[in-house]
C-alpha cells in the first residue's frame, strides 16, 4: 500500500512539474502593508481613528467634570438629579459614538482590503502573463491561487476520475 501511494505521489509531482514549470509566490500581506496604496488606506483609517478618539476624549472630559460636580455638597437634590440625567445622556452618546466608530472602521478596513486584493490580483495576472508564469500562489494572511494558466487546470479530469471511482 505504501509503495502504491509513493508511486502515485511521484506521478502526481512529475505530472505537476510537466504542467506547471513556472510557478511564483506573492506575499499578499506584505504587498498590502508596504505598497503606496496600502499606506494610503492605512493613513485614512488612522485619521478616522483619531477623529473618533478626539470625540470620545471630549465626552470623557465632560463626564469627569459632571462627576466632580455631583460630589459637591452644595448642590440641591434637584440639581443633582439634572446632573445625573446629563451624565447618563453623555455616557449613552459615548456608547453610540464608540459603536459608530467600530462599524465605520470595520467597513473602511474591509473596503480597503477588498480593493487592494483586487488590484494586486490584476497586477499579478498581468505580470504573470508577461513573464510566462503558469501559477502564482499567494501567502501572508490570505492563501490561495491568484492566477493560473488554463492549460494547467486539471479540475475536470480529477472530477471525472473521482466520479468514475466506486465508493
Secondary structure, 3 states (H helix, E strand, C coil): CHHHHHHHHHHHHHHHHHHCCCEEEEEHHHHHHHCHHHHHHHHHHHHHHHHHHHHHHHHHHHHHHHHHHHCCCCCCHHHHHHHHHHHHHHHHHHHHHHHHHHHHHHHHHHHHHHHHHHHHHHHHHHHHHHCCCCEEEEECCCCEEEEECHHHCCHHHHHHHHHHCCC
